[in-house]
Amino acid sequence: MQDNLKSDAPCEDRSYGGLENMSGFLISLAQAHVYNHFGEELTPKGMRPAQISALILIRENPGIRHGELAEMLKLKLAYTTKLIKSFEADGWVRREQSEEDRRAIQLYLTPEGAAFVDAMKPVLTESDAARPSGLTARETQQLMRLLRKYLGMDIAGSSAE
């Protein structure tokens, strides 16, 4: 029975049935490719993509609210809550009550959290740069620009073109 699940045909001889023309499918495959490489580099250091991304966003947006962080990362609120609690347990993030709205909680990196981000950011940058993509530098810049446009991320200064 297991032999029926295997095939000797290479992937290039397989049909994607039109999926190769669907942006969601291609983005999903690209994400899996990036995360697999990311995992090889950073998972042994105890980091997953959403974790380091959240810490970087908290660092770059001191006082960000929990819901804003979830929205920026396109994560569910419950998962973001779990992340924040783990960051607090690790001593990387502290919560403060907002002075403007006493119901709101703002997030800040602790000095330990900032040191951890400082140590991890170069590893993340190197991991991204080392990922074999088959694209030229110009094509990579174009891909980044198009992905930001696709996601509605109009960020000043983020284009290297």
C-alpha angles and dihedrals in degrees: 000000000000090000089063090061094057125076132193093207113108118239092250088064092055126092121236090199094229095313089113087071096051117095094209092055093047093046090049092052091046090050091050090050093050094043092049090055091041089052092054090054105036111021091076085058089054098255133125124192097256091049099054090039091054093048092050091049092049089050093049093043107040110196094024113161123239093247093048090053091050090049094049091051095039089235130143114260092238092055091047090052089052091050093050092049090051090048090051091049089052090049094242101114134038128195124222130186112246115249091212096048114022090199093060124086120209126204128224134173116244118226087261090052092049090050090050092051090047089054095044102042095072090048089051092047092048091047091053094045094046094051108113106235105159088230128122119237090258092049090049090053090048091049091051091048092049093047091051089049091047090052094044092244103153097178120169114233096012096110117084092194 
